[in-house]
Amino acid sequence: MTPIVILGARVIDPETGHDDIADIRIEHGHITDFGNVDIDGADVIDGGGLILSPGLIDMRVVTGEPGAEHKETLMTAGQAAAAGGVTSMVVMPQTEPIIDDMSLLAHLQESGRETSPVNVYCAGALTKGLKSEAMTEIGLMSEAGALFFSNGETPIADSRLMRRLLSYSSAFNALIAHRAVDPYLSNGACAHESDFSSRLGLTGAPSASERIMVQRDAALAELTGGRLLVDLLSSEDGLTALRRAKDRDIDISASVSIHHLCLNEMDIGAYRTFAKLDPPLREESDRQALLAGINDGSIDVIVSGHDPRGAGEKRLPFDQAAAGAVGLEILLAAGLTLVADEQLDLIAFLTALTINPATLLGLKSGRIAEGAPADLILFDAHKPWVCDADDLVSGSKNTPFDGRRLQGKTVVTIVGGKIVFDARSA
């Protein structure tokens, strides 16, 4: 593999706070020199005017493989990830069949290595078939490579079961990701409960549903010593409960989707099903609170929430349409647009997509240092463009960003020292 040298880029490493012009040399899949480097025998990339950062780590990607390959395969998801600056993605367990045993976990990991241009990891199912009844073999699946465990979109209403899961997982230091939804308060809802959704005639889920579940799960994490990730935080109510839990030194963290940082409930106006998400888009005050949570570090991780859906699942009456949107190619650009609008701090944004998920998942990537994996991205933070859903690489095109003006584009994506996406040749 030919060495790669990137010259004169603005290098940002969120782990150390480094933010300065520098050169980097890559050999044998790792960063071998950082500063003023030797260019002999290397493929030289001019980084002038561009930002070099660790590759993004997306902790929440739903694919159609196995079982629904017409929506998305690991290959198309990987290609979309590379185009969006994502160098590592974690596949959620709600495939067909469910990722609830070691054999399927191993199969998907091997398939990812063979077909995807980016690193593919898996999250294991918390319960068999995601039915919230019997625990899976968390210990064995951890040893087999599952980075964390989730019950997918289905919250676990049984507090005794959730306590057992957190207690058992603590023996393996396994991370438990759980949706903060009270299933009784949110049953049948398709939007956020507000005056706006009432005017549209849509059944809404109150943000109190999220707060209640954050409080319950935080109490159980405190009781058991388990590691808890609040999956897809969406409201100011939920954020307030999260901050109170963190003040008690509970091992709790949280993720938020890029969609909930950029959009609010008004984006479902005229019954736009491509903006129907789970959790639902909430009020502008919630969006502003979530942005503040990223900027002050209360919310640890930003995810794409990538969830491919066919047109037939979206082009239905709002209450019947499937929730979900693709996000791998939008993640970086949407965040950089918020940075350009001075709503989001650049370092906080990159921290939530690199070193924070790397630390939670125990990965060596997510940082720029000698000896670190060469999973890197070079991007133009000022490049304006208009999102056209038809141009997306993803196998599905369901995005609420269709037609929106964005700022920021991936130029080069490097995974394991190999260039897997290069817009310079496009």
Secondary structure, DSSP 8 states (H G I E B T S, - for coil): ---EEEEEEEEEETTTTEEEEEEEEEETTEEEEEES---TT-EEEE-TT-EEEE-EEEEEE---TTT-TTT--HHHHHHHHHHTTEEEEEE-S-SSS-S-SHHHHHHHHHHHHHH-SSEEEE-EESBGGG-SSSB--HHHHHHTT---EE-TT-----HHHHHHHHHHHHTTT-EEEEE---TTTSTT--EE-SHHHHHHT--EE-THHHHHHHHHHHHHHHHHT-EEEEES---HHHHHHHHHHHHTT-SEEEEEEHHHHH--GGGGGGG-GGG--SS----HHHHHHHHHHHHTTSS-EEE--B----HHHHSS-TTTS---B--TTTHHHHHHHHHHTTSS-HHHHHHTTTHHHHHHHT-S-SS-STTSB--EEEEEEEEEEE--GGG--SS----TTTT-EEEEEEEEEEETTEEEEEGGG-
